[in-house]
Each structure stands twice: as C-alpha cells, then as structure tokens.
C-alpha cells in the first residue's frame, strides 16, 4: 500500500508539472500575440517593400468621437501612412457616420488639408455609405471630391448642445439641489439647476461661433461647386441625389468604382487603424463599457455636430 501511495504521488506530481508547463507556454503565447497585435507588427516587411500601385482606403464608421474609428487619434495616423506610401496613387475615405465632436472633426479636416498640400499629386476622395451628416460632412468637405449613393443621407450642417433639466421633478418630490461653486458661472449647464437666460445666451453664442466655423469649412472645401440656399446651413439633410444638385457632393460612386474608374488603380489596400487584442479583450469584459457609463454620468453637456 505504501509503495502504491508513493507511485501515485509521483504520478500526480508529474502530471502537475506537465500542466504547469502547458499553462506557462500558453500564457507566453498569448502575451506574444497580444504584443504583436498591440504594436501592429507586420510579418511581410514595410509597406514600401510589399505594396505596388494601389488605392489607399481608410474606413470611418460610427460617431466622430475621441474614441473609436472616427477619432482623430485613429484617422490621422492612417491618413499619414496612406499619403506617405509611395505605392498609393490616391486616398479614399469610406465614411458612414451621423456626426459627432466638432473638435475631432476639425482636427481631421485640418490634417486632410495639410496632406493635400504636401502631396499635390495624390488626390483625396470621400465615398459615402449610408449617411454623412453634420460632423461627418465637416470632414468630407475637406476632400477633393465626394461620391455618394443616390439614397445616402447628406448634410445636417448645424451644431447642437443637448441635455436634460430635472428641476421640476425635484420640486415635486422635495429634493433640494446643494451645489457649491467658486465662480458664479461654474454651475453652467448643471441639469439639476435652473437654466438662466444669461447661460442660455452664452451657450447660443458658442453654438453660433462653431456653426460659422463649420460653414466656412464647407465653403472653402466645396468652393464654386456649392449652390447655396437659405436652408443649406440650417441643419436639414438631403438624399445623395439632391446633394449632387446642391453641390454638396460631386457624383455617384462606391469604393470599387472610384478605384477602378476614377483613380485607375483597382488594387485597394486598407490603411484603417484597427484595435489591437488588448483593447478587444478589455471591451469584452466590460472595462470600456464601465468607463463609458461613468463618463456619461459625470460629463456635462458639450457642443456636438449630429
């Protein structure tokens, strides 16, 4: 019995060591894969070594915000990489967005204008999918040409600042708001305090200023192609077919048709900056969701191009 017990113990220790080695190797493999995804390692060499004549593609999907595919931190590096590649003959921004942050949109369009000047022989086109409204159109206006589908939604050239006021409900249920500030306007746009006429006028002045910036970007980008009407900058939006008539867009087209018929370079290379494995894992386990919920709970109202 003692002999059997000793051999059983030794067998169990060997099995434990084998499993330990297995899990250590698996952990090392995951770490190596995560690092390669995070730093976007390439196993085919640099772009200049592997890519021939092609159309450079950058996808922009969803809201134009400080995070996600529509953020300046994601779009600008992709633009620089696409323009600097000697094999790319033109750059196409494939856009599908309802708009978002005027700051992010402004940063992106400024970089687009800079790159167009730095690479005058390399055109920048925008191809619209379902929608290109507000902050998205702010970006699109910085391109050489805009291609749409006849049913795409285009426009919404305006600015908004929204929020909620709970003062009426608080009075009914007997809740008192205790807000202490250093600075008479520090509680500006607090949803639990009444909105004063002074604060309302100040907010409207800011919105008007950002709206004028938006209008100027559109006028500069579209130039004489723009057929201005009183409603063009009112926040309304139109179909792709109507937007061509108004000079907000240039022609019908898809990524493939623009690459084939306009650029004459059918080979398309995607330069979109995608999330690495660590970001995807964090989001899967709810880290990003939790951070977003906290941000929404404490963030005050701000101007938005939607």
BELBEL-V758167 format. One record per residue. N is the residue number from 0. PSI is psi in degrees with one decimal (* if undefined). D_CENTER is the distance of its C-alpha to the mean C-alpha in whole Angstrom. Layout:
# BELBEL-V758167
n = (N:N)
psi = (PSI:PSI)
d_center = (D_CENTER:D_CENTER)
This chain:
# BELBEL-V758167
n = (0:1:2:3:4:5:6:7:8:9:10:11:12:13:14:15:16:17:18:19:20:21:22:23:24:25:26:27:28:29:30:31:32:33:34:35:36:37:38:39:40:41:42:43:44:45:46:47:48:49:50:51:52:53:54:55:56:57:58:59:60:61:62:63:64:65:66:67:68:69:70:71:72:73:74:75:76:77:78:79:80:81:82:83:84:85:86:87:88:89:90:91:92:93:94:95:96:97:98:99:100:101:102:103:104:105:106:107:108:109:110:111:112:113:114:115:116:117:118:119:120:121:122:123:124:125:126:127:128:129:130:131:132:133:134:135:136:137:138:139:140:141:142:143:144:145:146:147:148:149:150:151:152:153:154:155:156:157:158:159:160:161:162:163:164:165:166:167:168:169:170:171:172:173:174:175:176:177:178:179:180:181:182:183:184:185:186:187:188:189:190:191:192:193:194:195:196:197:198:199:200:201:202:203:204:205:206:207:208:209:210:211:212:213:214:215:216:217:218:219:220:221:222:223:224:225:226:227:228:229:230:231:232:233:234:235:236:237:238:239:240:241:242:243:244:245:246:247:248:249:250:251:252:253:254:255:256:257:258:259:260:261:262:263:264:265:266:267:268:269:270:271:272:273:274:275:276:277:278:279:280:281:282:283:284:285:286:287:288:289:290:291:292:293:294:295:296:297:298:299:300:301:302:303:304:305)
psi = (-41.5:-40.3:-43.5:-38.4:-40.8:-46.2:-36.5:-39.7:-43.9:-39.5:-41.1:-39.4:-40.5:-43.8:-40.5:-41.5:-41.6:-44.6:-36.9:-44.8:-41.0:-48.3:-34.8:-43.1:-40.4:-41.8:-43.1:-41.1:-42.8:-41.8:-44.8:-43.4:-41.0:-43.3:-39.9:-37.7:-38.9:-43.0:5.0:49.7:146.4:134.3:4.7:11.5:-174.7:161.8:-41.6:-24.6:-25.3:-17.9:133.0:-154.9:126.1:168.9:126.6:130.4:136.6:123.7:133.4:110.3:131.5:-170.3:148.0:94.5:176.2:-10.4:152.0:-176.8:-15.7:9.3:153.0:-34.6:-22.8:-44.3:-42.2:-47.3:-36.0:-40.4:-46.1:-41.5:-40.9:-43.6:-37.7:-16.8:124.9:-19.1:-18.1:129.9:-14.5:159.8:134.1:122.5:113.7:109.6:138.8:92.7:143.2:-3.5:-160.3:-131.9:126.7:-27.3:-49.6:-43.6:-41.6:-41.0:-41.3:-46.5:-34.1:-41.0:-36.5:-44.9:-41.1:-43.5:-36.0:-36.7:-37.0:-25.6:69.8:-21.6:3.7:99.4:155.4:118.6:151.6:130.8:120.6:136.8:-111.0:-46.7:140.7:86.9:149.5:-116.0:-29.8:-42.3:-30.4:-44.3:-46.2:-32.7:-17.1:0.9:165.3:-43.2:153.8:124.7:138.9:170.1:153.4:-22.9:4.3:155.6:122.1:141.2:-128.4:52.4:88.5:177.1:143.9:156.5:114.3:166.2:-168.9:152.5:129.3:14.1:-38.0:-44.9:-40.3:-39.4:-39.1:-37.6:-1.0:33.5:130.2:131.2:122.5:94.7:118.5:130.3:154.2:100.4:121.8:-22.3:10.9:-25.1:19.9:127.4:20.4:122.3:-14.4:8.3:151.7:145.5:115.1:160.7:-35.5:-45.4:-37.4:-44.2:-38.2:-43.7:-41.3:-36.9:-43.0:-44.1:-41.9:-38.5:-45.2:-36.3:-42.7:-37.4:-43.9:-49.0:-41.0:-38.5:-42.3:-45.9:-43.0:-40.7:-40.3:-26.3:-136.5:-11.5:-21.6:125.6:85.9:140.5:163.3:-26.9:-7.5:-39.4:25.8:-7.3:-4.9:161.0:161.5:171.4:164.0:-38.6:-45.6:-34.5:-31.2:-42.7:-34.0:-8.4:8.4:-21.5:169.3:-41.8:172.4:147.5:156.0:174.6:-44.9:-44.3:-36.0:-43.1:-40.1:-50.3:-29.2:-52.4:-27.3:35.8:92.0:-24.1:122.1:127.9:126.8:119.7:7.0:133.7:111.0:157.7:143.4:174.0:-43.3:-41.1:-41.7:-39.0:-44.0:-42.4:-36.2:-36.3:9.2:7.0:-45.9:-36.6:-42.0:-41.3:-39.5:-39.4:-42.2:-41.2:-42.7:-32.1:-33.0:-10.5:138.8:168.7:146.2:157.4:145.7:144.7:89.3:*)
d_center = (69:69:68:66:64:63:62:60:58:58:56:54:53:52:50:48:48:46:44:43:43:40:38:38:37:34:33:33:31:28:28:28:26:23:24:23:20:19:20:19:23:24:27:28:28:26:24:27:29:28:26:28:27:24:21:18:15:11:9:6:7:6:6:4:5:7:6:5:4:1:4:7:9:7:7:10:13:12:13:16:17:17:19:21:22:26:26:23:24:21:17:16:12:12:10:10:8:11:9:8:9:12:12:8:9:12:12:10:13:15:15:15:18:19:19:20:23:24:24:26:27:23:22:18:17:15:16:15:15:16:14:13:13:13:10:9:13:13:11:13:16:16:17:20:20:18:19:19:21:24:23:19:18:18:18:18:18:19:18:18:19:20:22:25:29:31:35:37:36:37:40:41:41:42:39:39:36:37:35:36:34:35:35:35:32:30:30:28:26:27:27:31:33:34:32:34:34:34:30:29:30:28:25:26:27:23:22:24:23:19:20:23:20:18:21:22:19:19:23:23:20:23:26:29:27:26:29:28:30:30:27:25:23:24:21:22:21:22:23:22:26:26:23:25:28:27:25:21:21:24:24:24:22:20:19:22:24:23:23:27:28:26:25:28:26:26:25:21:20:16:14:11:11:11:12:16:19:19:16:16:20:19:17:20:22:20:19:16:17:20:18:15:19:20:17:18:21:22:19:21:19:17:16:14:13:13)
